[in-house]
Amino acid sequence: MKNIFWKLSVVGILLVLAGCGNRTERRIKDLVVESIKSKLYYPESYDEASFRCDSLFVQVFTRENLRKSAKIMDLVDEIKRIDNEVVYDDIVVAEVACIGDMSGHGMGNSYLSNDTARREKLLEKITLLFDEIVDEYYMEPEFCGFYVILTYRAENNAGGVAMGENVYILDKEGTRILETPNSTLIINQIQS
């Protein structure tokens, strides 16, 4: 008897927990559908095609990491300049060799070795900065709300049936629509 009572209580607790998640999603769906219907010519013609609701997390970056990212981009540009100078120097050395005057050839080699050392130092700096940024990137993301993608059919003002697709971003509680961004752009970012 105790065994049956224990199993029933576990099942009851699981049902209560499962019901809480469905209630939040249902509230979000009702809010979004109400918003869509308020913009339709014929709200009674609304017919849902698909509904997708998921949690939205934001990775928090500090201003310092943004500065580090900018510094990495500057260092990469510096390496590109060094690489372009080396290629240019090689072309000059090759042209001089074809003409027959090799007086500048020794200078080119010392120039290349100095730039190689400078390039290696820049790569080390980039690696250190990148490692610092990656450490923060793998920190625990912060829950900031929900995003919803809703596809629907409804009659337009000409009497034909049109498809619509909207993206909504909601607050943490799922009680307020914060934004309705360009759906094509957001869907592509979410799916990639």
Long-range contacts (C-beta under 8 A, 24 or more apart in sequence): 24-174, 25-53, 25-174, 27-174, 27-175, 28-53, 28-146, 28-148, 28-170, 28-174, 29-53, 29-148, 31-170, 31-174, 31-175, 31-177, 32-148, 32-150, 32-166, 32-168, 32-177, 33-150, 35-168, 35-177, 35-180, 36-150, 36-152, 36-164, 36-166, 40-154, 40-155, 41-154, 41-155, 41-156, 41-157, 42-154, 42-155, 43-154, 45-153, 45-154, 45-155, 45-161, 46-152, 46-153, 46-154, 47-152, 47-153, 47-154, 48-150, 48-151, 48-152, 49-151, 49-152, 49-153, 49-163, 50-149, 50-150, 50-151, 51-148, 51-149, 51-150, 51-151, 52-148, 52-149, 52-150, 53-146, 53-147, 53-148, 54-146, 54-147, 55-143, 55-145, 55-146, 56-143, 56-144, 56-145, 56-146, 56-147, 56-169, 57-141, 57-142, 57-143, 57-144, 58-141, 58-142, 58-144, 59-137, 59-139, 59-141, 59-142, 60-139, 60-141, 60-142, 61-136, 61-137, 62-136, 65-132, 65-133, 65-136, 68-129, 68-132, 68-133, 69-133, 71-129, 72-126, 72-129, 72-130, 72-133, 75-122, 75-125, 75-126, 75-129, 76-126, 78-122, 79-119, 79-122, 79-123, 79-126, 82-115, 82-118, 82-119, 82-122, 83-119, 85-115, 86-112, 86-115, 143-172, 144-172, 145-169, 145-170, 145-171, 145-172, 145-174, 145-178, 146-170, 146-174, 147-186, 147-190, 149-183, 149-187, 149-190
